[in-house]
Amino acid sequence: MERSALFNTLGNTEKRCGIYRTIEAANLAGSINIVFDVEELEELEARGINPHWDKTLFRKELAKQAKENGVWLDKSYLNDKELKHDQKMRGTSENDVYLNADGKTLTKVNNLSYVIGTRHDRNLNAFIDRLSAHNELFPSVAYTIKGFMYNKSGYTSMVMEQSLIDAERNATLEEISKFLTNIGFEFGGVRSWSNGHTIWSNGVYELFDARPANVLVGKDDILYFVDTIPHSVAYMERTDKY
């Protein structure tokens, strides 16, 4: 991940150098050297498990680096915030969502569930590419990385802030399709990072999970893509291996 792309995601913050150092140091953490026989490898891979990477080790290293770089947030960071979406109770994959005291912004504590290895399309830098792509495509609901902390389940997580949208409702599939088509996206093609689902693409960025639950219609009648999964084509087309 290029330094400039990460810094744009961080915005103007005195902690951004520490966050950059933390991400770069932890990105390849979790690699393990265990010899498996062919049957063991096939079984692990069939279960979607990377046999050469341990997420517990990755989380420990990420927390260690965040603390050393001064970007670790104590649980008191959430004291003035109201929990609006409990990831575990609602059965979703990534974020606990809190309403901030200003009533205008949200804090999302992301458990990094999409970080599942050291390969370029599965590591922490891939997650940063996703955030950078989102901010480029949807600047009105851009993410700013604030630091790292343990979430309610005790997992090392990334803390992000995003604007709260005064929404009327969720968008329909027809509205989402029309909006994306109008800005130059086409629907078609599947990717491994989208779990084999069809993506939208404009040749520069690709977008997955653009569904009503993740797109809001504001009181200004504008569509806001608040929680979709985009990536840059240039980053995801790299051929790095584990």
Disulfide bonds with the S-S distance in Angstrom:
none
